[in-house]
Amino acid sequence: DTGVSQNPRHKITKRGQNVTFRCDPISEHNRLYWYRQTLGQGPEFLTYFQNEAQLEKSRLLSDRFSAERPKGSFSTLEIQRTEQGDSAMYLCASSFVPTNTGELFFGEGSRLTVL
Amino acid sequence: QKEVEQNSGPLSVPEGAIASLNCTYSDRVSQSFFWYRQYSGKSPELIMSIYSNGDKEDGRFTAQLNKASQYVSLLIRDSQPSDSATYLCAGGTTSNYKLTFGKGTLLTVNP
């Protein structure tokens, strides 16, 4: 399967713990996005990379959140000192620009529950 | 106005009917538009994209874009129970290809 892969699929943690999610994009895609989705809402943009460069971060992304894409391939999203409000589905998506037409291809997501 | 707004729903239609989903957007997301389908507990999957004014048809799905009215819609003809899902409207620009999503509309197709 050459789609977007995310790990772990589910994570339950206690408040104050750190968590890290990994995303492996479609191999030829140079753009990688992180979104967060809570129940009843659409995906909210968090950040995106072109190759290894982080080009934009949302105001939603507090200092406790950090994302990396060190070699322009996989990416990690770390949340430090988790809070209950961090409970959500974290979605990774990838695309290829400029030749593709803007559509994003999503992974299955990593669901975080903070107790 | 929020960047992308959808009629909140939920929307319920009988099997075989036409389902109509609507979305309005602000100038900040005025170039490319996408409809994603999201089944409960699953990730969004792309079903339609539209970039210019008018209609675009793909099987039972028709997307309509009216840039003057800042309005985009999705029609699903001959609705099937398997179409029951949340439909997300998303808009983007070609400057950064970042998509902004609406809240989604939950569609239920009743057998």
Interface residues (C-beta under 8 A of the other chain):
Chain A: R31 Y33 Y35 G40 Q41 G42 P43 E44 F45 Y48 L55 E56 L91 S95 V97 T101 G102 E103 L104 F105 F106 G107 E108 G109
Chain B: V4 S32 F34 K42 S43 P44 E45 L46 S49 Y51 L88 A90 G92 T94 N96 Y97 K98 L99 T100 F101 G102 K103 G104
